[in-house]
Structure formats: C-alpha cells, structure tokens
Amino acid sequence: MQDNPQLKKSLDLVEKVLSKNDKEAIKIREFFDSKGILGLNLMSSPGSGKTTTLEQLALRKPFAFNVVEGDLETENDANKLRGKGIEAIQIQTGSACHLDAFMISNALSQMHFEGIDVCFVENIGNLVCPASYDVGTHYNIVLLSVTEGDDKVEKYPVMFKEADLVIVSKCDLIEHFDFEPSLVLERARKLNPKVEMIELSSKSGEGFDKLISWINQRRKK
C-alpha cells in the first residue's frame, strides 16, 4: 500500500491542534484549582437533558455554580439558566461540533468566580466530537437519555471511555422503552472500569440527591 502524504499532513495537523488544546486545558485546570473550583464537562447527544439537569440543580441550590454554555446557534439554553439566577456565558460555535479549551478560556475571562464552587461546561450536543477535546475540567459527565436506547455505549465508545460519570436521564420513562440501565453500566465499565452511573429524572426528582452527593465528594478532593 502506498503512503498517502495528504493523510499524513492531516494527521500531523490534528496532532498539533490537540497538543495546543491540551496545554491550554492544563492552564484552565490550574485556574480552577487556584480558585478552589470544581470543573465539570457535561456531554451528550442533543435533547438528553443537560440544561434541564442544570436548571434543577439551580432550584435545589446545593452549591454555587456558573455555566459555560455551548451551542451551534442561539442563546436559548443560556437564557433558561439566567432565568434561574445562574451566570451563563454562551458560546456559539456556528458549524463546530465541540467546544475546545481556547473557547473555554475566552468565556472564563468574562465570568465572575467570587463564591463559586462549581463551573459546568455544557458541551455541544454530540456523542462524537466533544470527547476528543480536553476543555480543562476535572471530570466528564455523559448523559444518556432512556429515549435514545441502551446501545449507545457500544456505538459511541470514545465518549463513554472518557466518562467519569454516566447519567441515565429521563428514567421516569423507562417503563415505556426497551432500556436496561444495568447493560449501560456493564458496557461502560468495559471501556472504563471506574465509571459510575446515576439514574436521574428531572420530572420526579429521582437521583438528584445522588448526583449532588457525587459532585460534593469531588469538591472536597
């Protein structure tokens, strides 16, 4: 098989981009550490419940948090959070399917951190691209809604390999779908043996005490 010089150039470029991104991500973590702030990256496909989960946390007020909000277009989700009294900076990426560390750095420079305990990065709704980019947070949380099916772990392994916590969202609908949470955890732990899972419902409130406990435990580390 002949070498493809164009492919090599493309791979070299990707490697350089990721290297620069990783260096910027380290700076972001150092910033969070200097402020005593926990950084959490929320990833999922569109409509899995990332914003709704944050809205529910805002109502419960277990800790003070702000949000970097990523979307291709509009400030809809950021406005929802602002309506709950949460500072939210919107990043509109246009056609880019993920956030990167440089976007986060720019957003953080516009935010206030006095009295803040946790900073959430709500990534672009996509189960592919966001997993490849370190955005400077301490942990990755992946939401998988019951309506998407329990086979997504096998279909999108890179995303779930990077997850520290998997949230099975919309679990109040589980009786209406062929969805086995135990299979999700089993498959996720084949990719990452340390991953944890919480079943969550913004409608019934199920799982929020566990989620808050999970976050608070990591705030104290």
C-alpha positions in Angstrom: 0.0 0.0 0.0 1.4 3.4 -1.0 1.7 6.1 1.7 -0.7 8.9 1.4 1.2 12.2 2.0 -2.0 14.2 2.3 -3.3 11.9 5.1 0.0 12.2 7.0 -0.3 16.0 6.8 -3.8 15.9 8.0 -2.9 13.7 11.0 0.1 15.9 11.8 -2.2 18.9 11.8 -4.7 17.2 14.1 -1.9 16.2 16.5 -0.7 19.8 16.6 -4.2 21.2 17.3 -4.8 18.7 20.1 -1.4 19.4 21.6 -2.0 23.1 21.8 -5.5 22.5 23.1 -4.2 20.2 25.9 -1.7 22.8 27.0 -4.5 25.4 27.3 -6.7 22.9 29.1 -3.9 22.5 31.7 -3.9 26.2 32.3 -7.7 26.2 32.8 -7.4 23.4 35.4 -4.7 25.4 37.2 -7.1 28.4 37.2 -9.9 26.3 38.7 -7.5 24.8 41.3 -6.3 28.2 42.3 -9.9 29.3 43.0 -10.9 26.0 44.7 -13.5 25.4 41.9 -14.6 22.1 40.5 -14.8 22.0 36.7 -17.3 19.5 35.2 -17.8 18.9 31.5 -21.4 17.8 30.5 -21.6 15.9 27.3 -24.5 14.1 25.5 -26.5 14.0 22.3 -29.0 16.9 21.7 -32.0 16.7 23.9 -30.7 14.4 26.6 -31.4 16.8 29.4 -28.1 18.7 30.1 -29.8 22.1 30.5 -32.8 20.7 32.4 -30.5 19.0 34.8 -28.7 22.3 35.5 -32.0 24.1 35.9 -33.0 21.5 38.5 -29.7 21.9 40.4 -30.3 25.7 40.3 -33.6 25.2 42.0 -32.1 23.0 44.7 -29.1 25.3 45.3 -26.7 22.6 46.8 -23.7 24.7 45.8 -22.9 27.9 43.9 -22.2 27.3 40.2 -21.9 29.0 36.9 -22.1 27.7 33.4 -20.2 27.9 30.1 -22.9 27.1 27.6 -22.1 25.7 24.1 -24.5 25.6 21.1 -24.2 25.9 17.4 -26.6 28.9 17.4 -29.0 30.8 19.8 -28.7 31.7 23.5 -31.8 29.7 24.4 -30.2 27.4 26.9 -28.1 30.2 28.5 -31.2 32.3 28.9 -33.0 29.4 30.6 -30.2 29.3 33.2 -30.1 33.0 33.6 -33.8 32.9 34.3 -32.9 30.7 37.3 -30.3 33.1 38.6 -27.3 31.3 37.2 -24.5 33.2 35.4 -24.2 31.6 32.0 -21.9 32.6 29.2 -23.0 31.5 25.7 -20.5 30.2 23.1 -22.0 29.9 19.6 -19.7 27.7 17.5 -21.5 28.0 14.2 -20.6 24.8 12.5 -18.1 23.4 15.0 -19.4 20.3 16.7 -17.5 20.7 20.0 -16.0 23.2 22.4 -12.3 23.5 22.9 -10.0 24.8 25.6 -9.4 28.1 23.9 -13.2 28.8 23.7 -13.5 28.0 27.4 -10.6 30.3 28.3 -12.2 33.2 26.5 -15.6 32.5 28.2 -14.0 32.3 31.7 -12.4 35.7 31.2 -15.9 37.1 31.1 -17.2 35.4 34.2 -17.3 36.1 37.9 -15.9 33.4 40.3 -16.3 35.0 43.7 -18.2 32.5 45.9 -18.5 29.9 43.1 -18.0 26.2 44.0 -18.5 24.5 40.6 -18.2 25.6 37.0 -20.1 23.5 34.5 -19.2 23.3 30.8 -22.3 22.3 28.8 -20.7 21.0 25.7 -22.3 20.8 22.2 -24.9 18.2 21.8 -23.0 15.4 20.0 -21.8 12.0 21.0 -18.6 12.1 18.8 -16.5 15.3 18.7 -16.6 16.6 22.3 -14.9 13.5 23.7 -11.7 14.2 21.8 -11.1 17.7 23.3 -10.0 18.4 26.8 -11.7 21.6 27.9 -9.9 21.9 31.2 -12.4 20.4 33.6 -11.7 17.9 36.3 -14.3 15.3 35.4 -16.5 14.3 32.4 -20.2 13.6 32.9 -22.1 11.9 30.0 -25.9 12.0 29.9 -27.7 9.2 28.1 -31.5 9.5 28.0 -33.8 6.5 28.1 -35.3 7.6 24.8 -32.0 7.1 23.0 -31.7 3.4 23.7 -29.1 1.4 25.8 -26.9 0.5 22.8 -25.3 4.0 22.5 -22.4 2.9 24.7 -21.3 0.4 22.1 -22.0 2.7 19.2 -20.0 5.7 20.7 -17.2 4.1 22.7 -14.9 7.0 22.7 -17.4 9.2 24.5 -18.1 6.7 27.2 -14.5 5.7 27.7 -13.9 9.3 28.7 -16.8 9.4 31.1 -16.3 9.6 34.9 -20.0 9.5 35.5 -22.8 8.3 33.2 -26.2 9.8 34.0 -29.2 7.8 32.6 -31.7 10.7 32.2 -35.4 10.7 31.8 -35.6 7.5 33.8 -39.2 8.2 34.7 -39.9 7.0 31.1 -38.1 3.7 31.4 -41.2 1.5 31.6 -42.2 2.8 28.1 -38.9 1.8 26.4 -36.8 -1.3 26.0 -33.9 0.1 28.1 -31.8 -1.7 30.6 -29.7 0.6 32.9 -27.6 -2.4 34.1 -26.5 -3.0 30.5 -25.4 0.6 30.2 -23.2 0.3 33.3 -21.8 -3.1 32.2 -20.9 -1.9 28.8 -19.5 1.4 30.1 -17.3 -0.4 32.6 -15.8 -2.5 29.8 -14.4 0.8 28.5 -13.7 2.4 31.8 -13.8 0.2 34.9 -14.0 3.1 37.3 -17.0 4.8 35.7 -20.1 5.4 37.9 -23.7 5.7 36.9 -26.8 7.5 38.3 -30.4 7.2 37.1 -31.9 10.6 37.0 -35.3 12.2 36.4 -35.9 15.9 36.3 -39.6 15.2 36.4 -39.8 13.1 39.6 -36.5 14.3 41.2 -35.1 10.8 41.3 -31.4 10.6 41.5 -30.6 14.3 42.3 -29.5 13.6 45.9 -27.1 11.1 44.5 -25.8 13.5 41.8 -25.4 16.3 44.4 -23.5 13.9 46.7 -21.3 12.7 43.8 -20.4 16.3 43.0 -19.8 17.3 46.6 -17.5 14.4 47.2 -15.3 15.6 44.3 -15.4 19.2 45.5 -13.7 18.1 48.7 -10.8 16.2 46.9 
